[in-house]
Amino acid sequence: MMEPWILLGDYNTVWQQSEHVNDEGTMGVDTSELQNLFSGLALFDLHFTGHFHTWCNQRMGPARIYCKLDRAIVNARRLSSFPLSCALFLNKGVSDHSPCLVKITNDPWEGPRPFLFCDMWKTDPSYMQLVSSAWRDTIQGHPMYILVNRLKKTKNALRDLHRRKYSNLQSRVDDAEKRLQELQQSLLLDPFNIIWNCKLQNNTQMRRYQSLLAADLSLATQRAKVDWLTSMDSNTTYFHARVKEKAHKSRILAIQDANGN
């Protein structure tokens, strides 16, 4: 799904065991169907408030069952386009399902982003020199003042490194891949061309592409907090989507007091 999508409705199945309960607690139900849909298409629940269990069989006593069957599901493109969107599941009324109301809004400016240390910086050849230089500067004052200022200098140096070499990282990866493919294609059309063979043997473009790709993968892994990703898996689309999902779910869109207001 390359376009922004939002899918609302009754899915007639649950995502996890806690979404299907009765008087005796959680019931054992098959959750694989919806989980396979989510993972296969990189879809996520839209951040929601209101009723958690959206369906009830309206029976009395132990036979009464509550389930979360109704959902508003979005893809990563949708989260990027409308990051403050949310779903509200209302009271059921005369129905056995909770109506779903989706609020769509654009993202206002939230101020400067906090500093995030990127693991990929440690693999840069100039990393140790930048950090050492920031800590060697002579600063007069209280030890805590000296520490804070050295940390600020280090942070500024690393931010400058990021701007010079890793800003718009995905675009840099795409550009490096394109240049590598152009070089390989030129050699394919003229396999005995000395200039193209020299460039390919030097491997400069290949190393640049692999370096940027590794940096992009490292950043996506760190942001998505995925620890089990292996270095052999270079497809970061899923992990970029996970980053957007985590950022979306971490937003506080509403606060409810003890009186339900």
C-alpha positions as CSV (number, residue, x, y, z in Angstrom):
1,M,0.0,0.0,0.0
2,M,1.9,3.0,-1.3
3,E,-0.9,5.5,-0.8
4,P,-2.4,6.7,2.6
5,W,-5.0,4.2,3.7
6,I,-7.5,4.0,6.6
7,L,-9.6,0.9,7.0
8,L,-12.6,1.0,9.4
9,G,-15.1,-1.7,10.3
10,D,-15.9,-4.9,12.1
11,Y,-13.1,-7.4,11.5
12,N,-14.9,-10.2,13.3
13,T,-11.7,-11.4,15.0
14,V,-9.3,-10.1,17.7
15,W,-5.6,-9.1,17.7
16,Q,-4.7,-10.5,21.1
17,Q,-6.2,-12.6,23.9
18,S,-7.1,-9.7,26.1
19,E,-9.5,-8.4,23.5
20,H,-11.9,-11.4,24.0
21,V,-13.2,-11.8,27.6
22,N,-16.2,-13.1,29.5
23,D,-17.2,-13.3,33.2
24,E,-14.4,-15.8,33.9
25,G,-11.7,-13.6,32.3
26,T,-9.7,-13.9,29.0
27,M,-10.8,-16.6,26.6
28,G,-8.6,-18.6,24.4
29,V,-9.2,-17.6,20.8
30,D,-7.2,-17.7,17.6
31,T,-5.4,-14.4,17.0
32,S,-3.3,-15.3,14.0
33,E,-5.6,-14.1,11.3
34,L,-5.5,-10.4,12.3
35,Q,-1.9,-10.5,13.2
36,N,-1.0,-11.9,9.8
37,L,-3.0,-9.1,8.2
38,F,-1.2,-6.4,10.2
39,S,2.4,-7.8,9.7
40,G,1.8,-8.7,6.0
41,L,0.6,-5.3,5.0
42,A,2.5,-3.2,7.6
43,L,-0.8,-1.9,9.1
44,F,-1.4,-0.5,12.6
45,D,-4.2,0.4,14.9
46,L,-5.0,4.1,14.8
47,H,-4.5,5.7,18.3
48,F,-8.0,5.5,19.9
49,T,-9.9,6.5,23.0
50,G,-13.3,5.5,24.4
51,H,-14.5,1.9,24.7
52,F,-11.8,-0.8,24.4
53,H,-14.1,-3.7,23.9
54,T,-16.3,-2.6,21.0
55,W,-18.8,-5.5,20.8
56,C,-21.0,-7.3,23.3
57,N,-23.3,-10.3,22.6
58,Q,-25.9,-8.7,25.0
59,R,-26.4,-11.9,27.0
60,M,-26.6,-12.0,30.8
61,G,-24.4,-13.7,33.4
62,P,-21.5,-16.0,32.5
63,A,-22.6,-16.1,28.8
64,R,-21.9,-12.4,28.3
65,I,-18.9,-11.8,26.0
66,Y,-17.0,-8.6,25.2
67,C,-14.7,-8.3,22.2
68,K,-12.7,-5.7,20.4
69,L,-13.9,-6.5,16.9
70,D,-14.1,-2.9,15.5
71,R,-11.0,-1.1,14.5
72,A,-9.6,1.8,12.6
73,I,-6.4,0.6,10.8
74,V,-3.9,2.7,9.0
75,N,-0.7,2.3,7.1
76,A,2.6,4.3,7.6
77,R,1.8,6.8,4.9
78,R,-1.5,7.7,6.6
79,L,0.4,8.3,9.9
80,S,2.8,10.5,8.1
81,S,0.1,12.5,6.5
82,F,-2.1,12.9,9.6
83,P,0.0,12.1,12.7
84,L,-2.5,13.6,15.1
85,S,-5.5,11.6,13.8
86,C,-7.3,9.4,16.4
87,A,-10.4,7.2,16.7
88,L,-13.1,7.5,19.4
89,F,-15.3,4.5,20.1
90,L,-18.6,5.8,21.5
91,N,-21.3,4.2,23.6
92,K,-23.1,1.3,21.9
93,G,-26.6,2.7,22.3
94,V,-29.2,0.2,20.8
95,S,-26.5,-1.6,18.8
96,D,-24.1,-4.4,19.9
97,H,-21.2,-2.5,18.4
98,S,-19.6,0.8,19.4
99,P,-19.7,3.4,16.7
100,C,-16.3,4.7,15.6
101,L,-15.6,8.4,15.1
102,V,-12.3,9.3,13.4
103,K,-10.8,12.8,14.0
104,I,-8.5,13.9,11.2
105,T,-6.1,16.8,11.7
106,N,-2.7,17.9,10.6
107,D,0.4,18.0,12.8
108,P,1.2,21.4,14.4
109,W,4.7,22.5,15.1
110,E,5.9,20.9,18.4
111,G,9.1,22.8,18.9
112,P,12.7,21.5,18.5
113,R,13.3,17.8,18.7
114,P,15.3,16.5,21.7
115,F,18.8,15.3,21.0
116,L,19.1,11.6,20.1
117,F,22.4,9.8,20.0
118,C,22.6,7.7,16.9
119,D,24.6,4.5,17.1
120,M,25.7,4.9,13.4
121,W,27.9,7.9,14.4
122,K,30.3,5.5,16.2
123,T,31.2,3.9,12.8
124,D,32.2,7.2,11.2
125,P,36.0,7.7,10.9
126,S,35.8,11.2,12.4
127,Y,33.7,10.2,15.4
128,M,36.5,9.8,18.0
129,Q,38.3,12.9,16.8
130,L,35.2,15.0,17.2
131,V,34.4,13.7,20.7
132,S,38.0,14.0,21.9
133,S,38.3,17.6,20.6
134,A,35.1,18.6,22.4
135,W,36.4,17.2,25.7
136,R,39.9,18.7,25.4
137,D,38.8,22.3,25.3
138,T,39.7,24.2,28.4
139,I,36.7,25.4,30.4
140,Q,36.9,27.3,33.7
141,G,34.4,27.0,36.5
142,H,32.5,24.6,38.7
143,P,33.0,20.9,37.8
144,M,29.3,20.5,37.0
145,Y,29.5,23.6,34.8
146,I,32.5,22.2,33.0
147,L,30.7,18.8,32.5
148,V,27.6,20.4,31.1
149,N,29.5,22.6,28.7
150,R,31.6,19.7,27.4
151,L,28.4,17.7,26.8
152,K,27.0,20.7,24.9
153,K,30.1,20.9,22.7
154,T,30.0,17.2,22.0
155,K,26.3,17.4,21.1
156,N,26.9,20.3,18.7
157,A,29.8,18.5,17.1
158,L,27.7,15.4,16.6
159,R,24.8,17.4,15.2
160,D,27.1,19.0,12.7
161,L,28.4,15.6,11.7
162,H,24.9,14.4,11.2
163,R,24.0,17.4,9.0
164,R,27.1,17.0,6.9
165,K,26.9,13.2,6.3
166,Y,23.6,11.7,7.4
167,S,20.9,14.3,6.9
168,N,18.1,13.1,4.5
169,L,19.6,9.7,4.9
170,Q,17.0,7.8,2.8
171,S,17.6,10.2,-0.1
172,R,21.4,9.7,0.2
173,V,20.9,5.9,0.1
174,D,18.7,6.1,-2.9
175,D,21.2,8.4,-4.7
176,A,24.1,6.1,-3.9
177,E,22.2,3.0,-5.1
178,K,21.3,4.8,-8.4
179,R,24.9,5.8,-9.0
180,L,26.1,2.3,-8.3
181,Q,23.5,0.9,-10.7
182,E,24.5,3.4,-13.4
183,L,28.2,2.4,-13.1
184,Q,27.3,-1.3,-13.3
185,Q,25.1,-0.7,-16.3
186,S,27.8,1.2,-18.1
187,L,30.2,-1.7,-17.5
188,L,27.6,-4.1,-18.8
189,L,27.3,-2.2,-22.1
190,D,31.0,-1.8,-22.5
191,P,32.7,-4.6,-20.4
192,F,36.2,-3.8,-21.7
193,N,36.1,-0.1,-21.0
194,I,39.2,0.6,-18.9
195,I,37.7,3.7,-17.1
196,W,34.6,1.8,-16.0
197,N,36.6,-1.2,-14.8
198,C,38.9,1.0,-12.8
199,K,36.0,2.7,-11.1
200,L,34.3,-0.6,-10.3
201,Q,37.6,-2.2,-9.0
202,N,38.2,0.8,-6.7
203,N,34.8,-0.1,-5.1
204,T,34.4,3.5,-3.9
205,Q,30.7,3.7,-5.0
206,M,30.0,0.2,-3.6
207,R,31.5,1.1,-0.2
208,R,29.6,4.4,-0.1
209,Y,26.3,2.7,-0.8
210,Q,27.0,-0.1,1.8
211,S,28.0,2.5,4.4
212,L,24.9,4.6,3.9
213,L,22.7,1.5,3.8
214,A,24.2,0.3,7.1
215,A,23.6,3.7,8.7
216,D,20.0,3.8,7.5
217,L,19.4,0.3,8.9
218,S,21.1,1.2,12.2
219,L,18.9,4.4,12.6
220,A,15.7,2.5,11.8
221,T,16.6,-0.3,14.2
222,Q,17.4,2.2,17.0
223,R,14.2,4.2,16.6
224,A,12.0,1.2,16.3
225,K,13.7,-0.5,19.3
226,V,14.0,-3.7,17.4
227,D,16.8,-5.7,19.0
228,W,16.4,-9.0,17.0
229,L,17.1,-7.5,13.6
230,T,20.1,-9.2,11.9
231,S,22.7,-7.3,9.9
232,M,21.9,-9.4,6.9
233,D,18.4,-7.9,6.6
234,S,18.6,-4.7,4.6
235,N,14.9,-4.1,4.0
236,T,14.1,-1.2,6.4
237,T,10.5,-0.4,5.1
238,Y,8.9,-2.4,8.0
239,F,11.1,-0.7,10.6
240,H,10.5,2.8,9.3
241,A,6.8,2.0,9.6
242,R,7.3,0.8,13.2
243,V,9.0,4.1,14.0
244,K,5.9,6.0,12.8
245,E,3.6,3.7,14.8
246,K,5.5,4.2,18.0
247,A,5.6,8.0,17.6
248,H,1.9,8.0,16.9
249,K,1.0,5.8,19.9
250,S,3.2,7.9,22.3
251,R,1.2,11.1,21.7
252,I,-1.2,12.1,24.5
253,L,-4.4,13.2,22.7
254,A,-6.8,13.3,25.7
255,I,-6.9,13.1,29.5
256,Q,-9.9,11.7,31.4
257,D,-10.5,12.4,35.1
258,A,-12.1,10.2,37.7
259,N,-15.5,11.5,36.8
260,G,-15.2,10.5,33.2
261,N,-14.8,14.1,31.9
